[in-house]
Amino acid sequence: MSRGRGSPRSGTLTDAAGQLKAAFVLLVGLSGGLIAVQSDASLPVIAAAILGGIVAGGALLWYLIWITT
C-alpha cells in the first residue's frame, strides 16, 4: 500500500459516481426504446428512440449536475 497517492477510497468513489452517471443515461435512453417497442415501431425508429433518449439523458444529467453544484 503506497502512502503518496492520497486516499484509496477517492478513486473508488470517482469510479462509482461515473458508473452511476452512465447507468442513469442508459436508463433514460433504454426507456425511450422500450416505449417505441411497445408501440410496435420499426427497428430504425426504435434505434432512433434509444439514441434520442441517450441524448436526452445526457442533457438531463448535465442539468442535474449544474443545479446541484
PDB file of N, H, CA, C and O in Angstrom:
ATOM      1  N   MET A   1       0.833  -1.165   0.000  1.00  0.00           N
ATOM      2  CA  MET A   1       0.000   0.000   0.000  1.00  0.00           C
ATOM      3  C   MET A   1       0.882   1.233   0.000  1.00  0.00           C
ATOM      4  O   MET A   1       1.688   1.421   0.911  1.00  0.00           O
ATOM      5  N   SER A   2       0.740   2.066  -1.001  1.00  0.00           N
ATOM      6  H   SER A   2       0.085   1.913  -1.741  1.00  0.00           H
ATOM      7  CA  SER A   2       1.566   3.260  -1.050  1.00  0.00           C
ATOM      8  C   SER A   2       0.850   4.409  -0.368  1.00  0.00           C
ATOM      9  O   SER A   2      -0.377   4.504  -0.415  1.00  0.00           O
ATOM     10  N   ARG A   3       1.616   5.278   0.263  1.00  0.00           N
ATOM     11  H   ARG A   3       2.613   5.201   0.301  1.00  0.00           H
ATOM     12  CA  ARG A   3       1.026   6.363   1.026  1.00  0.00           C
ATOM     13  C   ARG A   3       1.016   7.676   0.262  1.00  0.00           C
ATOM     14  O   ARG A   3       0.365   8.621   0.707  1.00  0.00           O
ATOM     15  N   GLY A   4       1.693   7.778  -0.844  1.00  0.00           N
ATOM     16  H   GLY A   4       2.222   7.010  -1.205  1.00  0.00           H
ATOM     17  CA  GLY A   4       1.821   9.038  -1.537  1.00  0.00           C
ATOM     18  C   GLY A   4       0.679   9.356  -2.498  1.00  0.00           C
ATOM     19  O   GLY A   4       0.687  10.423  -3.112  1.00  0.00           O
ATOM     20  N   ARG A   5      -0.269   8.498  -2.643  1.00  0.00           N
ATOM     21  H   ARG A   5      -0.276   7.631  -2.144  1.00  0.00           H
ATOM     22  CA  ARG A   5      -1.311   8.695  -3.646  1.00  0.00           C
ATOM     23  C   ARG A   5      -2.609   9.249  -3.087  1.00  0.00           C
ATOM     24  O   ARG A   5      -3.554   9.427  -3.855  1.00  0.00           O
ATOM     25  N   GLY A   6      -2.708   9.522  -1.840  1.00  0.00           N
ATOM     26  H   GLY A   6      -1.941   9.377  -1.216  1.00  0.00           H
ATOM     27  CA  GLY A   6      -3.954  10.029  -1.272  1.00  0.00           C
ATOM     28  C   GLY A   6      -4.818   8.887  -0.787  1.00  0.00           C
ATOM     29  O   GLY A   6      -4.351   7.760  -0.620  1.00  0.00           O
ATOM     30  N   SER A   7      -6.046   9.184  -0.571  1.00  0.00           N
ATOM     31  H   SER A   7      -6.424  10.100  -0.707  1.00  0.00           H
ATOM     32  CA  SER A   7      -6.973   8.213  -0.023  1.00  0.00           C
ATOM     33  C   SER A   7      -7.266   7.119  -1.044  1.00  0.00           C
ATOM     34  O   SER A   7      -7.536   7.426  -2.205  1.00  0.00           O
ATOM     35  N   PRO A   8      -7.220   5.856  -0.643  1.00  0.00           N
ATOM     36  CA  PRO A   8      -7.533   4.786  -1.582  1.00  0.00           C
ATOM     37  C   PRO A   8      -9.007   4.775  -1.977  1.00  0.00           C
ATOM     38  O   PRO A   8      -9.363   4.194  -3.003  1.00  0.00           O
ATOM     39  N   ARG A   9      -9.857   5.398  -1.194  1.00  0.00           N
ATOM     40  H   ARG A   9      -9.568   5.870  -0.361  1.00  0.00           H
ATOM     41  CA  ARG A   9     -11.284   5.412  -1.499  1.00  0.00           C
ATOM     42  C   ARG A   9     -11.644   6.478  -2.525  1.00  0.00           C
ATOM     43  O   ARG A   9     -12.711   6.394  -3.134  1.00  0.00           O
ATOM     44  N   SER A  10     -10.795   7.473  -2.737  1.00  0.00           N
ATOM     45  H   SER A  10      -9.928   7.541  -2.243  1.00  0.00           H
ATOM     46  CA  SER A  10     -11.148   8.556  -3.654  1.00  0.00           C
ATOM     47  C   SER A  10     -11.317   8.037  -5.076  1.00  0.00           C
ATOM     48  O   SER A  10     -12.234   8.466  -5.777  1.00  0.00           O
ATOM     49  N   GLY A  11     -10.466   7.138  -5.513  1.00  0.00           N
ATOM     50  H   GLY A  11      -9.721   6.791  -4.944  1.00  0.00           H
ATOM     51  CA  GLY A  11     -10.617   6.558  -6.840  1.00  0.00           C
ATOM     52  C   GLY A  11     -11.854   5.691  -6.941  1.00  0.00           C
ATOM     53  O   GLY A  11     -12.515   5.668  -7.979  1.00  0.00           O
ATOM     54  N   THR A  12     -12.169   4.983  -5.880  1.00  0.00           N
ATOM     55  H   THR A  12     -11.631   5.001  -5.037  1.00  0.00           H
ATOM     56  CA  THR A  12     -13.345   4.128  -5.861  1.00  0.00           C
ATOM     57  C   THR A  12     -14.620   4.959  -5.947  1.00  0.00           C
ATOM     58  O   THR A  12     -15.556   4.590  -6.658  1.00  0.00           O
ATOM     59  N   LEU A  13     -14.662   6.077  -5.227  1.00  0.00           N
ATOM     60  H   LEU A  13     -13.903   6.376  -4.649  1.00  0.00           H
ATOM     61  CA  LEU A  13     -15.839   6.933  -5.261  1.00  0.00           C
ATOM     62  C   LEU A  13     -16.009   7.568  -6.634  1.00  0.00           C
ATOM     63  O   LEU A  13     -17.132   7.705  -7.118  1.00  0.00           O
ATOM     64  N   THR A  14     -14.912   7.953  -7.261  1.00  0.00           N
ATOM     65  H   THR A  14     -14.000   7.841  -6.868  1.00  0.00           H
ATOM     66  CA  THR A  14     -14.988   8.539  -8.592  1.00  0.00           C
ATOM     67  C   THR A  14     -15.500   7.515  -9.599  1.00  0.00           C
ATOM     68  O   THR A  14     -16.333   7.839 -10.446  1.00  0.00           O
ATOM     69  N   ASP A  15     -15.013   6.294  -9.512  1.00  0.00           N
ATOM     70  H   ASP A  15     -14.336   6.031  -8.825  1.00  0.00           H
ATOM     71  CA  ASP A  15     -15.475   5.237 -10.409  1.00  0.00           C
ATOM     72  C   ASP A  15     -16.955   4.943 -10.198  1.00  0.00           C
ATOM     73  O   ASP A  15     -17.698   4.761 -11.163  1.00  0.00           O
ATOM     74  N   ALA A  16     -17.381   4.895  -8.953  1.00  0.00           N
ATOM     75  H   ALA A  16     -16.777   5.043  -8.169  1.00  0.00           H
ATOM     76  CA  ALA A  16     -18.785   4.616  -8.650  1.00  0.00           C
ATOM     77  C   ALA A  16     -19.675   5.743  -9.153  1.00  0.00           C
ATOM     78  O   ALA A  16     -20.760   5.484  -9.675  1.00  0.00           O
ATOM     79  N   ALA A  17     -19.244   6.972  -9.009  1.00  0.00           N
ATOM     80  H   ALA A  17     -18.363   7.183  -8.585  1.00  0.00           H
ATOM     81  CA  ALA A  17     -20.036   8.106  -9.491  1.00  0.00           C
ATOM     82  C   ALA A  17     -20.144   8.072 -11.013  1.00  0.00           C
ATOM     83  O   ALA A  17     -21.208   8.358 -11.562  1.00  0.00           O
ATOM     84  N   GLY A  18     -19.072   7.730 -11.687  1.00  0.00           N
ATOM     85  H   GLY A  18     -18.208   7.497 -11.241  1.00  0.00           H
ATOM     86  CA  GLY A  18     -19.106   7.625 -13.147  1.00  0.00           C
ATOM     87  C   GLY A  18     -20.022   6.515 -13.620  1.00  0.00           C
ATOM     88  O   GLY A  18     -20.738   6.664 -14.611  1.00  0.00           O
ATOM     89  N   GLN A  19     -19.994   5.402 -12.907  1.00  0.00           N
ATOM     90  H   GLN A  19     -19.413   5.281 -12.102  1.00  0.00           H
ATOM     91  CA  GLN A  19     -20.867   4.291 -13.264  1.00  0.00           C
ATOM     92  C   GLN A  19     -22.328   4.645 -13.032  1.00  0.00           C
ATOM     93  O   GLN A  19     -23.195   4.257 -13.815  1.00  0.00           O
ATOM     94  N   LEU A  20     -22.606   5.379 -11.959  1.00  0.00           N
ATOM     95  H   LEU A  20     -21.902   5.694 -11.322  1.00  0.00           H
ATOM     96  CA  LEU A  20     -23.974   5.805 -11.680  1.00  0.00           C
ATOM     97  C   LEU A  20     -24.471   6.771 -12.747  1.00  0.00           C
ATOM     98  O   LEU A  20     -25.625   6.691 -13.167  1.00  0.00           O
ATOM     99  N   LYS A  21     -23.617   7.674 -13.185  1.00  0.00           N
ATOM    100  H   LYS A  21     -22.679   7.739 -12.844  1.00  0.00           H
ATOM    101  CA  LYS A  21     -23.989   8.611 -14.242  1.00  0.00           C
ATOM    102  C   LYS A  21     -24.273   7.869 -15.548  1.00  0.00           C
ATOM    103  O   LYS A  21     -25.257   8.159 -16.228  1.00  0.00           O
ATOM    104  N   ALA A  22     -23.422   6.924 -15.892  1.00  0.00           N
ATOM    105  H   ALA A  22     -22.623   6.688 -15.339  1.00  0.00           H
ATOM    106  CA  ALA A  22     -23.625   6.150 -17.119  1.00  0.00           C
ATOM    107  C   ALA A  22     -24.913   5.329 -17.033  1.00  0.00           C
ATOM    108  O   ALA A  22     -25.655   5.236 -18.011  1.00  0.00           O
ATOM    109  N   ALA A  23     -25.178   4.741 -15.883  1.00  0.00           N
ATOM    110  H   ALA A  23     -24.575   4.817 -15.089  1.00  0.00           H
ATOM    111  CA  ALA A  23     -26.401   3.949 -15.704  1.00  0.00           C
ATOM    112  C   ALA A  23     -27.638   4.831 -15.833  1.00  0.00           C
ATOM    113  O   ALA A  23     -28.644   4.404 -16.400  1.00  0.00           O
ATOM    114  N   PHE A  24     -27.575   6.057 -15.313  1.00  0.00           N
ATOM    115  H   PHE A  24     -26.757   6.404 -14.853  1.00  0.00           H
ATOM    116  CA  PHE A  24     -28.695   6.984 -15.418  1.00  0.00           C
ATOM    117  C   PHE A  24     -28.983   7.323 -16.872  1.00  0.00           C
ATOM    118  O   PHE A  24     -30.135   7.296 -17.304  1.00  0.00           O
ATOM    119  N   VAL A  25     -27.941   7.640 -17.624  1.00  0.00           N
ATOM    120  H   VAL A  25     -27.005   7.662 -17.274  1.00  0.00           H
ATOM    121  CA  VAL A  25     -28.112   7.996 -19.037  1.00  0.00           C
ATOM    122  C   VAL A  25     -28.647   6.797 -19.820  1.00  0.00           C
ATOM    123  O   VAL A  25     -29.546   6.953 -20.646  1.00  0.00           O
ATOM    124  N   LEU A  26     -28.109   5.613 -19.571  1.00  0.00           N
ATOM    125  H   LEU A  26     -27.379   5.487 -18.899  1.00  0.00           H
ATOM    126  CA  LEU A  26     -28.599   4.416 -20.267  1.00  0.00           C
ATOM    127  C   LEU A  26     -30.040   4.088 -19.897  1.00  0.00           C
ATOM    128  O   LEU A  26     -30.809   3.641 -20.748  1.00  0.00           O
ATOM    129  N   LEU A  27     -30.410   4.302 -18.653  1.00  0.00           N
ATOM    130  H   LEU A  27     -29.785   4.665 -17.962  1.00  0.00           H
ATOM    131  CA  LEU A  27     -31.779   4.038 -18.226  1.00  0.00           C
ATOM    132  C   LEU A  27     -32.761   4.941 -18.963  1.00  0.00           C
ATOM    133  O   LEU A  27     -33.812   4.482 -19.410  1.00  0.00           O
ATOM    134  N   VAL A  28     -32.426   6.210 -19.090  1.00  0.00           N
ATOM    135  H   VAL A  28     -31.572   6.583 -18.727  1.00  0.00           H
ATOM    136  CA  VAL A  28     -33.299   7.131 -19.823  1.00  0.00           C
ATOM    137  C   VAL A  28     -33.350   6.743 -21.297  1.00  0.00           C
ATOM    138  O   VAL A  28     -34.418   6.760 -21.909  1.00  0.00           O
ATOM    139  N   GLY A  29     -32.199   6.394 -21.866  1.00  0.00           N
ATOM    140  H   GLY A  29     -31.332   6.380 -21.368  1.00  0.00           H
ATOM    141  CA  GLY A  29     -32.165   6.005 -23.274  1.00  0.00           C
ATOM    142  C   GLY A  29     -32.945   4.745 -23.564  1.00  0.00           C
ATOM    143  O   GLY A  29     -33.695   4.683 -24.538  1.00  0.00           O
ATOM    144  N   LEU A  30     -32.775   3.747 -22.731  1.00  0.00           N
ATOM    145  H   LEU A  30     -32.166   3.798 -21.940  1.00  0.00           H
ATOM    146  CA  LEU A  30     -33.489   2.483 -22.957  1.00  0.00           C
ATOM    147  C   LEU A  30     -34.981   2.610 -22.697  1.00  0.00           C
ATOM    148  O   LEU A  30     -35.775   1.882 -23.291  1.00  0.00           O
ATOM    149  N   SER A  31     -35.372   3.522 -21.821  1.00  0.00           N
ATOM    150  H   SER A  31     -34.726   4.114 -21.338  1.00  0.00           H
ATOM    151  CA  SER A  31     -36.806   3.704 -21.594  1.00  0.00           C
ATOM    152  C   SER A  31     -37.476   4.255 -22.852  1.00  0.00           C
ATOM    153  O   SER A  31     -38.610   3.889 -23.163  1.00  0.00           O
ATOM    154  N   GLY A  32     -36.785   5.130 -23.572  1.00  0.00           N
ATOM    155  H   GLY A  32     -35.864   5.428 -23.320  1.00  0.00           H
ATOM    156  CA  GLY A  32     -37.326   5.607 -24.844  1.00  0.00           C
ATOM    157  C   GLY A  32     -37.475   4.476 -25.847  1.00  0.00           C
ATOM    158  O   GLY A  32     -38.468   4.405 -26.572  1.00  0.00           O
ATOM    159  N   GLY A  33     -36.493   3.598 -25.886  1.00  0.00           N
ATOM    160  H   GLY A  33     -35.687   3.655 -25.297  1.00  0.00           H
ATOM    161  CA  GLY A  33     -36.577   2.448 -26.774  1.00  0.00           C
ATOM    162  C   GLY A  33     -37.694   1.493 -26.399  1.00  0.00           C
ATOM    163  O   GLY A  33     -38.355   0.940 -27.278  1.00  0.00           O
ATOM    164  N   LEU A  34     -37.914   1.293 -25.115  1.00  0.00           N
ATOM    165  H   LEU A  34     -37.378   1.742 -24.401  1.00  0.00           H
ATOM    166  CA  LEU A  34     -38.992   0.401 -24.682  1.00  0.00           C
ATOM    167  C   LEU A  34     -40.363   0.962 -25.037  1.00  0.00           C
ATOM    168  O   LEU A  34     -41.271   0.206 -25.382  1.00  0.00           O
ATOM    169  N   ILE A  35     -40.519   2.264 -24.959  1.00  0.00           N
ATOM    170  H   ILE A  35     -39.781   2.879 -24.679  1.00  0.00           H
ATOM    171  CA  ILE A  35     -41.780   2.883 -25.364  1.00  0.00           C
ATOM    172  C   ILE A  35     -42.004   2.655 -26.854  1.00  0.00           C
ATOM    173  O   ILE A  35     -43.125   2.382 -27.281  1.00  0.00           O
ATOM    174  N   ALA A  36     -40.931   2.768 -27.650  1.00  0.00           N
ATOM    175  H   ALA A  36     -40.020   2.990 -27.303  1.00  0.00           H
ATOM    176  CA  ALA A  36     -41.057   2.530 -29.087  1.00  0.00           C
ATOM    177  C   ALA A  36     -41.400   1.070 -29.372  1.00  0.00           C
ATOM    178  O   ALA A  36     -42.186   0.790 -30.277  1.00  0.00           O
ATOM    179  N   VAL A  37     -40.828   0.143 -28.622  1.00  0.00           N
ATOM    180  H   VAL A  37     -40.190   0.370 -27.887  1.00  0.00           H
ATOM    181  CA  VAL A  37     -41.142  -1.282 -28.802  1.00  0.00           C
ATOM    182  C   VAL A  37     -42.601  -1.545 -28.466  1.00  0.00           C
ATOM    183  O   VAL A  37     -43.272  -2.303 -29.167  1.00  0.00           O
ATOM    184  N   GLN A  38     -43.100  -0.926 -27.400  1.00  0.00           N
ATOM    185  H   GLN A  38     -42.555  -0.310 -26.831  1.00  0.00           H
ATOM    186  CA  GLN A  38     -44.491  -1.137 -27.005  1.00  0.00           C
ATOM    187  C   GLN A  38     -45.476  -0.599 -28.032  1.00  0.00           C
ATOM    188  O   GLN A  38     -46.611  -1.068 -28.115  1.00  0.00           O
ATOM    189  N   SER A  39     -45.046   0.379 -28.810  1.00  0.00           N
ATOM    190  H   SER A  39     -44.125   0.761 -28.743  1.00  0.00           H
ATOM    191  CA  SER A  39     -45.951   0.929 -29.823  1.00  0.00           C
ATOM    192  C   SER A  39     -45.760   0.261 -31.179  1.00  0.00           C
ATOM    193  O   SER A  39     -46.233   0.771 -32.195  1.00  0.00           O
ATOM    194  N   ASP A  40     -45.068  -0.878 -31.203  1.00  0.00           N
ATOM    195  H   ASP A  40     -44.684  -1.292 -30.378  1.00  0.00           H
ATOM    196  CA  ASP A  40     -44.828  -1.657 -32.427  1.00  0.00           C
ATOM    197  C   ASP A  40     -44.132  -0.855 -33.518  1.00  0.00           C
ATOM    198  O   ASP A  40     -44.510  -0.926 -34.688  1.00  0.00           O
ATOM    199  N   ALA A  41     -43.122  -0.098 -33.134  1.00  0.00           N
ATOM    200  H   ALA A  41     -42.815  -0.040 -32.184  1.00  0.00           H
ATOM    201  CA  ALA A  41     -42.368   0.701 -34.095  1.00  0.00           C
ATOM    202  C   ALA A  41     -41.389  -0.194 -34.854  1.00  0.00           C
ATOM    203  O   ALA A  41     -41.067  -1.301 -34.422  1.00  0.00           O
ATOM    204  N   SER A  42     -40.928   0.313 -35.987  1.00  0.00           N
ATOM    205  H   SER A  42     -41.190   1.213 -36.337  1.00  0.00           H
ATOM    206  CA  SER A  42     -39.937  -0.428 -36.765  1.00  0.00           C
ATOM    207  C   SER A  42     -38.569  -0.318 -36.100  1.00  0.00           C
ATOM    208  O   SER A  42     -38.359   0.512 -35.215  1.00  0.00           O
ATOM    209  N   LEU A  43     -37.650  -1.160 -36.535  1.00  0.00           N
ATOM    210  H   LEU A  43     -37.820  -1.834 -37.254  1.00  0.00           H
ATOM    211  CA  LEU A  43     -36.320  -1.196 -35.923  1.00  0.00           C
ATOM    212  C   LEU A  43     -35.568   0.135 -36.028  1.00  0.00           C
ATOM    213  O   LEU A  43     -34.946   0.541 -35.046  1.00  0.00           O
ATOM    214  N   PRO A  44     -35.594   0.832 -37.168  1.00  0.00           N
ATOM    215  CA  PRO A  44     -34.911   2.139 -37.216  1.00  0.00           C
ATOM    216  C   PRO A  44     -35.523   3.163 -36.257  1.00  0.00           C
ATOM    217  O   PRO A  44     -34.809   3.992 -35.694  1.00  0.00           O
ATOM    218  N   VAL A  45     -36.833   3.103 -36.075  1.00  0.00           N
ATOM    219  H   VAL A  45     -37.412   2.429 -36.532  1.00  0.00           H
ATOM    220  CA  VAL A  45     -37.486   4.032 -35.148  1.00  0.00           C
ATOM    221  C   VAL A  45     -37.098   3.702 -33.707  1.00  0.00           C
ATOM    222  O   VAL A  45     -36.895   4.604 -32.895  1.00  0.00           O
ATOM    223  N   ILE A  46     -36.996   2.420 -33.393  1.00  0.00           N
ATOM    224  H   ILE A  46     -37.162   1.686 -34.053  1.00  0.00           H
ATOM    225  CA  ILE A  46     -36.571   2.010 -32.049  1.00  0.00           C
ATOM    226  C   ILE A  46     -35.152   2.491 -31.784  1.00  0.00           C
ATOM    227  O   ILE A  46     -34.852   3.005 -30.706  1.00  0.00           O
ATOM    228  N   ALA A  47     -34.276   2.320 -32.779  1.00  0.00           N
ATOM    229  H   ALA A  47     -34.519   1.903 -33.655  1.00  0.00           H
ATOM    230  CA  ALA A  47     -32.892   2.773 -32.627  1.00  0.00           C
ATOM    231  C   ALA A  47     -32.835   4.294 -32.456  1.00  0.00           C
ATOM    232  O   ALA A  47     -32.055   4.798 -31.648  1.00  0.00           O
ATOM    233  N   ALA A  48     -33.654   5.020 -33.210  1.00  0.00           N
ATOM    234  H   ALA A  48     -34.287   4.610 -33.867  1.00  0.00           H
ATOM    235  CA  ALA A  48     -33.686   6.474 -33.084  1.00  0.00           C
ATOM    236  C   ALA A  48     -34.216   6.898 -31.716  1.00  0.00           C
ATOM    237  O   ALA A  48     -33.749   7.881 -31.141  1.00  0.00           O
ATOM    238  N   ALA A  49     -35.188   6.154 -31.202  1.00  0.00           N
ATOM    239  H   ALA A  49     -35.568   5.356 -31.669  1.00  0.00           H
ATOM    240  CA  ALA A  49     -35.736   6.470 -29.880  1.00  0.00           C
ATOM    241  C   ALA A  49     -34.688   6.242 -28.793  1.00  0.00           C
ATOM    242  O   ALA A  49     -34.591   7.023 -27.846  1.00  0.00           O
ATOM    243  N   ILE A  50     -33.909   5.176 -28.929  1.00  0.00           N
ATOM    244  H   ILE A  50     -33.989   4.541 -29.698  1.00  0.00           H
ATOM    245  CA  ILE A  50     -32.845   4.917 -27.954  1.00  0.00           C
ATOM    246  C   ILE A  50     -31.785   6.006 -28.039  1.00  0.00           C
ATOM    247  O   ILE A  50     -31.342   6.521 -27.012  1.00  0.00           O
ATOM    248  N   LEU A  51     -31.380   6.357 -29.236  1.00  0.00           N
ATOM    249  H   LEU A  51     -31.740   5.938 -30.070  1.00  0.00           H
ATOM    250  CA  LEU A  51     -30.371   7.405 -29.408  1.00  0.00           C
ATOM    251  C   LEU A  51     -30.881   8.742 -28.881  1.00  0.00           C
ATOM    252  O   LEU A  51     -30.152   9.459 -28.195  1.00  0.00           O
ATOM    253  N   GLY A  52     -32.123   9.079 -29.197  1.00  0.00           N
ATOM    254  H   GLY A  52     -32.715   8.497 -29.755  1.00  0.00           H
ATOM    255  CA  GLY A  52     -32.707  10.315 -28.682  1.00  0.00           C
ATOM    256  C   GLY A  52     -32.816  10.303 -27.169  1.00  0.00           C
ATOM    257  O   GLY A  52     -32.610  11.326 -26.517  1.00  0.00           O
ATOM    258  N   GLY A  53     -33.142   9.142 -26.610  1.00  0.00           N
ATOM    259  H   GLY A  53     -33.310   8.311 -27.140  1.00  0.00           H
ATOM    260  CA  GLY A  53     -33.217   9.020 -25.155  1.00  0.00           C
ATOM    261  C   GLY A  53     -31.868   9.175 -24.493  1.00  0.00           C
ATOM    262  O   GLY A  53     -31.768   9.757 -23.412  1.00  0.00           O
ATOM    263  N   ILE A  54     -30.823   8.659 -25.130  1.00  0.00           N
ATOM    264  H   ILE A  54     -30.904   8.187 -26.008  1.00  0.00           H
ATOM    265  CA  ILE A  54     -29.473   8.808 -24.581  1.00  0.00           C
ATOM    266  C   ILE A  54     -29.054  10.278 -24.613  1.00  0.00           C
ATOM    267  O   ILE A  54     -28.445  10.775 -23.666  1.00  0.00           O
ATOM    268  N   VAL A  55     -29.381  10.964 -25.699  1.00  0.00           N
ATOM    269  H   VAL A  55     -29.876  10.560 -26.469  1.00  0.00           H
ATOM    270  CA  VAL A  55     -29.075  12.399 -25.778  1.00  0.00           C
ATOM    271  C   VAL A  55     -29.857  13.157 -24.706  1.00  0.00           C
ATOM    272  O   VAL A  55     -29.304  14.021 -24.025  1.00  0.00           O
ATOM    273  N   ALA A  56     -31.135  12.836 -24.558  1.00  0.00           N
ATOM    274  H   ALA A  56     -31.584  12.134 -25.112  1.00  0.00           H
ATOM    275  CA  ALA A  56     -31.950  13.485 -23.541  1.00  0.00           C
ATOM    276  C   ALA A  56     -31.440  13.162 -22.137  1.00  0.00           C
ATOM    277  O   ALA A  56     -31.425  14.031 -21.265  1.00  0.00           O
ATOM    278  N   GLY A  57     -31.025  11.924 -21.921  1.00  0.00           N
ATOM    279  H   GLY A  57     -31.037  11.219 -22.629  1.00  0.00           H
ATOM    280  CA  GLY A  57     -30.472  11.540 -20.619  1.00  0.00           C
ATOM    281  C   GLY A  57     -29.186  12.280 -20.310  1.00  0.00           C
ATOM    282  O   GLY A  57     -28.954  12.686 -19.172  1.00  0.00           O
ATOM    283  N   GLY A  58     -28.346  12.457 -21.327  1.00  0.00           N
ATOM    284  H   GLY A  58     -28.535  12.127 -22.252  1.00  0.00           H
ATOM    285  CA  GLY A  58     -27.116  13.229 -21.124  1.00  0.00           C
ATOM    286  C   GLY A  58     -27.412  14.675 -20.793  1.00  0.00           C
ATOM    287  O   GLY A  58     -26.762  15.261 -19.927  1.00  0.00           O
ATOM    288  N   ALA A  59     -28.397  15.262 -21.482  1.00  0.00           N
ATOM    289  H   ALA A  59     -28.925  14.786 -22.185  1.00  0.00           H
ATOM    290  CA  ALA A  59     -28.778  16.646 -21.190  1.00  0.00           C
ATOM    291  C   ALA A  59     -29.383  16.758 -19.794  1.00  0.00           C
ATOM    292  O   ALA A  59     -29.110  17.716 -19.072  1.00  0.00           O
ATOM    293  N   LEU A  60     -30.195  15.792 -19.421  1.00  0.00           N
ATOM    294  H   LEU A  60     -30.416  15.013 -20.008  1.00  0.00           H
ATOM    295  CA  LEU A  60     -30.782  15.796 -18.087  1.00  0.00           C
ATOM    296  C   LEU A  60     -29.725  15.646 -17.010  1.00  0.00           C
ATOM    297  O   LEU A  60     -29.785  16.313 -15.977  1.00  0.00           O
ATOM    298  N   LEU A  61     -28.758  14.773 -17.246  1.00  0.00           N
ATOM    299  H   LEU A  61     -28.709  14.231 -18.085  1.00  0.00           H
ATOM    300  CA  LEU A  61     -27.664  14.602 -16.291  1.00  0.00           C
ATOM    301  C   LEU A  61     -26.851  15.881 -16.156  1.00  0.00           C
ATOM    302  O   LEU A  61     -26.498  16.283 -15.047  1.00  0.00           O
ATOM    303  N   TRP A  62     -26.554  16.523 -17.286  1.00  0.00           N
ATOM    304  H   TRP A  62     -26.841  16.196 -18.187  1.00  0.00           H
ATOM    305  CA  TRP A  62     -25.818  17.784 -17.240  1.00  0.00           C
ATOM    306  C   TRP A  62     -26.584  18.811 -16.417  1.00  0.00           C
ATOM    307  O   TRP A  62     -25.992  19.519 -15.602  1.00  0.00           O
ATOM    308  N   TYR A  63     -27.904  18.897 -16.624  1.00  0.00           N
ATOM    309  H   TYR A  63     -28.385  18.322 -17.286  1.00  0.00           H
ATOM    310  CA  TYR A  63     -28.718  19.857 -15.892  1.00  0.00           C
ATOM    311  C   TYR A  63     -28.727  19.542 -14.400  1.00  0.00           C
ATOM    312  O   TYR A  63     -28.610  20.449 -13.576  1.00  0.00           O
ATOM    313  N   LEU A  64     -28.863  18.275 -14.048  1.00  0.00           N
ATOM    314  H   LEU A  64     -28.958  17.539 -14.717  1.00  0.00           H
ATOM    315  CA  LEU A  64     -28.867  17.895 -12.633  1.00  0.00           C
ATOM    316  C   LEU A  64     -27.541  18.228 -11.965  1.00  0.00           C
ATOM    317  O   LEU A  64     -27.520  18.689 -10.824  1.00  0.00           O
ATOM    318  N   ILE A  65     -26.439  17.998 -12.664  1.00  0.00           N
ATOM    319  H   ILE A  65     -26.457  17.623 -13.590  1.00  0.00           H
ATOM    320  CA  ILE A  65     -25.130  18.338 -12.105  1.00  0.00           C
ATOM    321  C   ILE A  65     -24.987  19.854 -11.987  1.00  0.00           C
ATOM    322  O   ILE A  65     -24.428  20.357 -11.013  1.00  0.00           O
ATOM    323  N   TRP A  66     -25.493  20.571 -12.978  1.00  0.00           N
ATOM    324  H   TRP A  66     -25.948  20.162 -13.770  1.00  0.00           H
ATOM    325  CA  TRP A  66     -25.390  22.027 -12.991  1.00  0.00           C
ATOM    326  C   TRP A  66     -26.165  22.663 -11.830  1.00  0.00           C
ATOM    327  O   TRP A  66     -25.674  23.604 -11.206  1.00  0.00           O
ATOM    328  N   ILE A  67     -27.372  22.157 -11.534  1.00  0.00           N
ATOM    329  H   ILE A  67     -27.770  21.393 -12.041  1.00  0.00           H
ATOM    330  CA  ILE A  67     -28.161  22.786 -10.484  1.00  0.00           C
ATOM    331  C   ILE A  67     -27.714  22.363  -9.091  1.00  0.00           C
ATOM    332  O   ILE A  67     -28.052  23.030  -8.113  1.00  0.00           O
ATOM    333  N   THR A  68     -26.963  21.270  -8.977  1.00  0.00           N
ATOM    334  H   THR A  68     -26.689  20.728  -9.771  1.00  0.00           H
ATOM    335  CA  THR A  68     -26.536  20.823  -7.657  1.00  0.00           C
ATOM    336  C   THR A  68     -25.136  21.276  -7.285  1.00  0.00           C
ATOM    337  O   THR A  68     -24.710  21.083  -6.146  1.00  0.00           O
ATOM    338  N   THR A  69     -24.413  21.873  -8.221  1.00  0.00           N
ATOM    339  H   THR A  69     -24.759  22.030  -9.146  1.00  0.00           H
ATOM    340  CA  THR A  69     -23.055  22.344  -7.877  1.00  0.00           C
ATOM    341  C   THR A  69     -22.972  23.841  -7.894  1.00  0.00           C
ATOM    342  O   THR A  69     -21.909  24.403  -7.629  1.00  0.00           O
TER     343      THR A  69
END
